[in-house]
Amino acid sequence: MLDVRTKEEYADYHISGSVNLPLDELATIRSVVPSQETPIFVHCLSGGRSASAAAYLKRNGYSHVYDIGGINAYQGETV
């Protein structure tokens, strides 16, 4: 699970087990997810940044990318 919100937003609350990689740092994705076959579930606050991130990842060869939208619609527990 890839959270593309800012580090400050992530520190406020996030989904347990998610990895924070802000949208403006997405070019470093290979250091976080080296295999382009790894499933990546991308989210942000409301869905705009996650859509941009998912498109970027797909353009850069990641084949299993799923934009799950915004954390503000997430029904599960956050930390």
VODO-318004 format. One line per field, with one value per atom (N, C-alpha, C): residue number from 1; atom name; x, y, z. Coordinates in nm, 3 decimals. Example, Ala and Ser with C-alpha at 12.3 -4.5 7.8 and 13.67 -1.06 7.14 Angstrom:
<rs>
k	1,1,1,2,2,2
a	N,CA,C,N,CA,C
px	1.319,1.230,1.320,1.285,1.367,1.290
py	-0.569,-0.450,-0.330,-0.225,-0.106,0.003
pz	0.780,0.780,0.780,0.708,0.714,0.787
</rs>
This chain:
<rs>
k	1,1,1,2,2,2,3,3,3,4,4,4,5,5,5,6,6,6,7,7,7,8,8,8,9,9,9,10,10,10,11,11,11,12,12,12,13,13,13,14,14,14,15,15,15,16,16,16,17,17,17,18,18,18,19,19,19,20,20,20,21,21,21,22,22,22,23,23,23,24,24,24,25,25,25,26,26,26,27,27,27,28,28,28,29,29,29,30,30,30,31,31,31,32,32,32,33,33,33,34,34,34,35,35,35,36,36,36,37,37,37,38,38,38,39,39,39,40,40,40,41,41,41,42,42,42,43,43,43,44,44,44,45,45,45,46,46,46,47,47,47,48,48,48,49,49,49,50,50,50,51,51,51,52,52,52,53,53,53,54,54,54,55,55,55,56,56,56,57,57,57,58,58,58,59,59,59,60,60,60,61,61,61,62,62,62,63,63,63,64,64,64,65,65,65,66,66,66,67,67,67,68,68,68,69,69,69,70,70,70,71,71,71,72,72,72,73,73,73,74,74,74,75,75,75,76,76,76,77,77,77,78,78,78,79,79,79
a	N,CA,C,N,CA,C,N,CA,C,N,CA,C,N,CA,C,N,CA,C,N,CA,C,N,CA,C,N,CA,C,N,CA,C,N,CA,C,N,CA,C,N,CA,C,N,CA,C,N,CA,C,N,CA,C,N,CA,C,N,CA,C,N,CA,C,N,CA,C,N,CA,C,N,CA,C,N,CA,C,N,CA,C,N,CA,C,N,CA,C,N,CA,C,N,CA,C,N,CA,C,N,CA,C,N,CA,C,N,CA,C,N,CA,C,N,CA,C,N,CA,C,N,CA,C,N,CA,C,N,CA,C,N,CA,C,N,CA,C,N,CA,C,N,CA,C,N,CA,C,N,CA,C,N,CA,C,N,CA,C,N,CA,C,N,CA,C,N,CA,C,N,CA,C,N,CA,C,N,CA,C,N,CA,C,N,CA,C,N,CA,C,N,CA,C,N,CA,C,N,CA,C,N,CA,C,N,CA,C,N,CA,C,N,CA,C,N,CA,C,N,CA,C,N,CA,C,N,CA,C,N,CA,C,N,CA,C,N,CA,C,N,CA,C,N,CA,C,N,CA,C,N,CA,C,N,CA,C,N,CA,C,N,CA,C,N,CA,C,N,CA,C,N,CA,C
px	0.086,0.000,0.091,0.074,0.158,0.076,0.116,0.050,0.132,0.074,0.148,0.120,0.065,0.045,0.179,0.180,0.303,0.342,0.466,0.515,0.435,0.397,0.319,0.180,0.115,-0.017,-0.009,0.095,0.114,0.135,0.213,0.239,0.112,0.018,-0.108,-0.188,-0.201,-0.268,-0.244,-0.243,-0.222,-0.273,-0.280,-0.321,-0.201,-0.221,-0.114,-0.053,0.079,0.149,0.173,0.115,0.137,0.277,0.325,0.455,0.429,0.493,0.477,0.585,0.542,0.631,0.555,0.581,0.506,0.513,0.407,0.396,0.518,0.569,0.683,0.815,0.813,0.931,0.912,0.806,0.771,0.878,0.963,1.072,1.167,1.163,1.250,1.180,1.072,0.992,1.073,1.171,1.249,1.323,1.354,1.419,1.320,1.192,1.088,1.027,1.002,0.941,1.027,1.131,1.222,1.161,1.071,1.012,0.889,0.888,0.773,0.654,0.671,0.561,0.488,0.541,0.480,0.347,0.241,0.115,0.131,0.084,0.092,-0.048,-0.095,-0.224,-0.194,-0.232,-0.196,-0.315,-0.287,-0.392,-0.331,-0.419,-0.378,-0.488,-0.518,-0.623,-0.761,-0.774,-0.907,-0.912,-0.798,-0.797,-0.723,-0.699,-0.631,-0.485,-0.411,-0.269,-0.250,-0.339,-0.324,-0.347,-0.438,-0.461,-0.336,-0.276,-0.153,-0.040,-0.028,0.076,0.057,-0.066,-0.094,-0.060,-0.095,-0.063,0.089,0.160,0.306,0.368,0.322,0.376,0.353,0.234,0.203,0.289,0.308,0.395,0.539,0.578,0.715,0.731,0.638,0.655,0.596,0.537,0.474,0.341,0.325,0.213,0.092,0.108,-0.003,-0.028,-0.078,-0.103,-0.253,-0.295,-0.437,-0.457,-0.529,-0.560,-0.682,-0.664,-0.777,-0.835,-0.789,-0.850,-0.800,-0.892,-0.855,-0.876,-0.786,-0.796,-0.917,-0.965,-1.081,-1.208,-1.208,-1.322,-1.295,-1.176,-1.136,-1.217,-1.273,-1.359,-1.283,-1.159,-1.083,-1.015,-0.938,-0.868,-0.740,-0.709,-0.584,-0.504,-0.375,-0.287,-0.224
py	-0.115,0.000,0.123,0.207,0.325,0.451,0.528,0.653,0.767,0.841,0.946,1.086,1.093,1.222,1.274,1.398,1.456,1.383,1.400,1.339,1.390,1.516,1.574,1.512,1.495,1.432,1.288,1.218,1.079,1.071,1.163,1.163,1.186,1.263,1.288,1.160,1.082,0.952,0.880,0.749,0.667,0.526,0.450,0.310,0.230,0.151,0.069,-0.018,-0.020,-0.101,-0.032,0.086,0.158,0.219,0.248,0.311,0.451,0.550,0.688,0.724,0.762,0.814,0.929,1.052,1.167,1.173,1.224,1.232,1.299,1.405,1.475,1.398,1.282,1.196,1.063,1.053,0.926,0.874,0.960,0.916,0.819,0.813,0.722,0.589,0.560,0.441,0.311,0.301,0.177,0.145,0.245,0.219,0.161,0.185,0.135,0.005,0.002,-0.116,-0.151,-0.231,-0.259,-0.342,-0.434,-0.520,-0.455,-0.445,-0.386,-0.481,-0.601,-0.699,-0.694,-0.621,-0.612,-0.537,-0.593,-0.517,-0.393,-0.279,-0.154,-0.094,-0.073,-0.009,0.134,0.231,0.371,0.448,0.530,0.619,0.752,0.850,0.983,1.032,1.160,1.212,1.198,1.249,1.248,1.176,1.138,1.061,1.126,1.256,1.324,1.284,1.288,1.252,1.104,1.021,0.877,0.846,0.916,0.895,0.935,1.046,1.089,0.989,0.943,0.847,0.715,0.666,0.540,0.551,0.662,0.682,0.685,0.753,0.760,0.621,0.544,0.410,0.321,0.327,0.246,0.287,0.418,0.466,0.420,0.394,0.356,0.206,0.129,-0.015,-0.099,-0.037,-0.115,-0.169,-0.301,-0.363,-0.395,-0.390,-0.423,-0.306,-0.197,-0.074,-0.054,-0.028,-0.012,0.119,0.211,0.338,0.316,0.321,0.297,0.428,0.541,0.670,0.733,0.796,0.876,0.810,0.838,0.785,0.843,0.958,1.018,0.934,0.840,0.751,0.612,0.593,0.465,0.434,0.316,0.277,0.205,0.165,0.090,0.179,0.114,0.184,0.249,0.364,0.432,0.451,0.474,0.499,0.635
pz	0.000,0.000,0.000,-0.099,-0.118,-0.094,0.006,0.042,-0.019,-0.113,-0.183,-0.127,-0.007,0.058,0.110,0.157,0.211,0.339,0.379,0.503,0.624,0.621,0.730,0.737,0.623,0.620,0.671,0.627,0.668,0.819,0.875,1.020,1.100,1.046,1.115,1.135,1.030,1.035,0.903,0.910,0.790,0.814,0.708,0.717,0.763,0.866,0.921,0.812,0.805,0.706,0.574,0.556,0.430,0.429,0.309,0.288,0.234,0.293,0.248,0.148,0.029,-0.074,-0.139,-0.094,-0.147,-0.300,-0.358,-0.503,-0.565,-0.503,-0.561,-0.547,-0.481,-0.469,-0.542,-0.621,-0.685,-0.779,-0.829,-0.918,-0.848,-0.715,-0.640,-0.609,-0.676,-0.647,-0.650,-0.736,-0.746,-0.616,-0.536,-0.407,-0.306,-0.328,-0.238,-0.291,-0.422,-0.487,-0.609,-0.590,-0.701,-0.815,-0.781,-0.885,-0.946,-1.076,-1.146,-1.149,-1.099,-1.093,-0.959,-0.863,-0.731,-0.738,-0.682,-0.679,-0.591,-0.641,-0.567,-0.560,-0.438,-0.413,-0.368,-0.451,-0.429,-0.374,-0.271,-0.221,-0.176,-0.160,-0.113,-0.019,-0.020,0.067,0.002,-0.121,-0.185,-0.319,-0.374,-0.498,-0.614,-0.608,-0.719,-0.734,-0.626,-0.632,-0.659,-0.606,-0.631,-0.779,-0.844,-0.988,-1.067,-1.031,-1.098,-1.074,-0.951,-0.916,-0.990,-0.995,-1.064,-1.212,-1.275,-1.416,-1.437,-1.349,-1.357,-1.345,-1.246,-1.225,-1.346,-1.403,-1.521,-1.639,-1.659,-1.768,-1.750,-1.626,-1.597,-1.574,-1.625,-1.631,-1.519,-1.419,-1.313,-1.366,-1.360,-1.430,-1.342,-1.212,-1.121,-1.026,-1.082,-1.006,-0.991,-0.868,-0.839,-0.763,-0.822,-0.758,-0.671,-0.539,-0.449,-0.394,-0.447,-0.414,-0.287,-0.216,-0.100,0.033,0.125,0.260,0.333,0.286,0.352,0.334,0.239,0.220,0.280,0.336,0.392,0.518,0.526,0.639,0.749,0.722,0.820,0.923,1.007,1.114,1.063,1.116,1.083,1.211,1.194,1.310,1.298
</rs>
